[in-house]
Amino acid sequence: MAFYCLSSLLLLNGCQKIEPRAYKADQSVVEVKILGTLQDGGMPHLGCKKDCCKEFFEKGYSNKRVVSLGVSDNKEKRNYLIEASPDISVQLNDLVHDKLETLNGIFITHAHIGHYSGLINLGREVAHTSKIPLYLMPKMTDFILSNGPWDQLIELKNIELKKIFNEIEEKLTENLKITPLQVPHRDEYSETVGFKIIGPNKTALFIPDIDKWDKWDKSIRELITQVDYAFIDGTFYDANEINNRDISEIPHPFIVESLELFKSLDALNKKKVYFIHLNHTNPAINKESKAYKAIYSKGYNVAELGRVFSL
């Protein structure tokens, strides 16, 4: 198995291999780790003059990260990244240092900047990786092949394209499978998918972006009952938080809409829901906010950076 040398993990004098940790019998075979919870623009958000970002601009530092998941098969010593966000350096450092010091592939949901722009760090100017498998849908594959600087990653063999297809299961190990699910979204450059992440015992659903639940030909309520964890689009809490743009141009299901849609679910199924991909304006980012407390009072959750889920 190739060892991929990532610049975020290295000293300037070159590549220093760290031996992977041995798998322990009492350790979960497959785990999902939350590596980021925010919408594409992160926090602080460029141009934001609101209180939500003021503190982070003044400190010059933020511990918030753009949406991403790490998926690990600890028994097979394999790690996968879902989404190549602008925060990919710290996210990969978090994933491989906590796990196995190797990266075996990256899955991308769609061609909006918060989900693929981190790929630029794999190129010659930064990590200059070697043939990292990149799992993409057909239109997303064409986008990477047809546009720079992404096509240079292929030319220099920094990445190796692996085409995936809607609702066709991708078997990564005996214990881990990932299935893309196409969803309606603003598909200017590529289609958009979510993923089912299937472990030996449990399944997680990851849908960070969708226009509205009722535009999908699947029932999100039914899907929630079929999985063990559902990390779903919580970009905006309600329509009131964006007052400087036409929110209809950037459609997402408001959290309040999802709460209403899911109210018929029983307590066990509500507990599976974790809102993720939160915009910097979303009050649910703040644990002391009424919005955050309202979500939990109704039996749901907000995704937390660093939390690990066993599959």
Stockholm file with secondary structure:
# STOCKHOLM 1.0

chainA/1-311         MAFYCLSSLLLLNGCQKIEPRAYKADQSVVEVKILGTLQDGGMPHLGCKKDCCKEFFEKGYSNKRVVSLGVSDNKEKRNYLIEASPDISVQLNDLVHDKLETLNGIFITHAHIGHYSGLINLGREVAHTSKIPLYLMPKMTDFILSNGPWDQLIELKNIELKKIFNEIEEKLTENLKITPLQVPHRDEYSETVGFKIIGPNKTALFIPDIDKWDKWDKSIRELITQVDYAFIDGTFYDANEINNRDISEIPHPFIVESLELFKSLDALNKKKVYFIHLNHTNPAINKESKAYKAIYSKGYNVAELGRVFSL
#=GR chainA/1-311 SS CCCCCCGGGCBTTBCCCCCCCCCCTTSCSEEEEEEECBCTTCSSCTTCCSHHHHHHHHHTCCCCCBSEEEEEETTTTEEEEECCCTTHHHHHHHHHHHTTSCCCCEECCCSSHHHHGGGGGGSTTTTCCSCEEEEECHHHHHHHHHSTTHHHHHHTTSEEEEECCTTCCEECSSSCEEEEEEECCCCSSSCEEEEEEECSSCEEEEECCCSCGGGSSSCHHHHHHHSSEEEEECSCSSTTSCCSSCGGGSCCCCHHHHHHHTTTSCHHHHTTEEEESBCTTCGGGSTTSHHHHHHHHTTCEECCTTCEEEC
#=GC SS_cons         CCCCCCGGGCBTTBCCCCCCCCCCTTSCSEEEEEEECBCTTCSSCTTCCSHHHHHHHHHTCCCCCBSEEEEEETTTTEEEEECCCTTHHHHHHHHHHHTTSCCCCEECCCSSHHHHGGGGGGSTTTTCCSCEEEEECHHHHHHHHHSTTHHHHHHTTSEEEEECCTTCCEECSSSCEEEEEEECCCCSSSCEEEEEEECSSCEEEEECCCSCGGGSSSCHHHHHHHSSEEEEECSCSSTTSCCSSCGGGSCCCCHHHHHHHTTTSCHHHHTTEEEESBCTTCGGGSTTSHHHHHHHHTTCEECCTTCEEEC
//
